[in-house]
């Protein structure tokens, strides 16, 4: 059963890596915007995420894209995306691969 949950989490992360902020050419997962992905026994998913800035004009688009792509993962029943601002996002949360892509290294 645990292997099934790990596969589901890995599939969700793969889906999240296809979601981009339209203003930044890096996916939301590697940007460090995804703080938590929880999958319960019934495969209901809860995602805590943040934005690079609280007033991000693309917030609704990004949240809906995350919801739709996560719902498309096989076996997922429901998805709840919660927008949080604690801890506050900063550049240190960007993956090393994304930093290289953005020219920050």
N, C-alpha and C positions, 0 to 999 in steps of 0.2 A: 504494500500500500504506500509506503514512504517513497519508493521509487516512482510511483505514479505521480505523487505530489511534486517530486523533484522535476520530473519531465514536464509537468504542467507549468511550474515556475519558470523553467528554462524556456519553454515555448512563449510564455508571457513576456519574458525579458527580450527574446528575439523579436516579438511583435513591437515592444516599446522602442527597440532600436530602429524601427522604421518610421517613427514619429519625429518630425522636425519642427523647430521653431522657424517660421518662414523668414525670419530676419537673421538666423544663424545657421550656417551649413553643417551643423553637428546635431545628431539625434539627442532627444531629451534624456535618455538614459546615460549616455556618455558625458552630457553636460552636467550631470549630477543633480538633475531636477527631480528624480524619483527617489524619495526617501524610504518608502516601504512598499512591499508587495506582500500581502497576506492572502493565502488561499485556505478556506476552511474545508471541512470534510465533504461538504456538498458541492465544492468547487465554486463557491461564491468568492469573488475577488474584491479586495479592498486595497486601493492604492493611495498612498499619501504622496503628494508632489508639491513642488513649489515653482516659482517663476524666477527668472533672472531679475525682474523688477516688479513690484506690486501692481503697477499701472500698465503692465504689458498689454498692448492692444490686441494681441493674438491669443489671449488667454482662453477665450471660449472655444476658438478653433482647436487649440492644442488639447484642451481637456476632452472635447468631443472626439478628436482623432484617437486619443488614448483609449477612451471608452469603446469606440467602435472596433479598433484593432485588437483590444483585449477580449472583447465579446466574441470575436471571430476565432479565437483559439479553441481548438476542439475540446469539448467537455465543459467549458466554462458556462456556468448557469447565469450569473449576474455579475455586474461590475459597478463598484462605487468608487468614484474618484474624489478624494478630498484635497482641497487646496489649502496648504498650510504655509506659514511664513516663519516658523520656528523649527530648527535654527534658520537664521537668515542665510540665503544662498550666497556663496562667494566663489571666486575663481579657483580656489583650492579644491573645490568639489569636482572639477572637470577631470575626466580620466586623462592619463598620460597620452594615450593615443589621440584623443580629441585636442589636447594642448598642442601636440605636434601638428595636427591638421590645421589648427587656427594660427600657427606660428607663434605660440606663446612659450616655446622651449628654446 
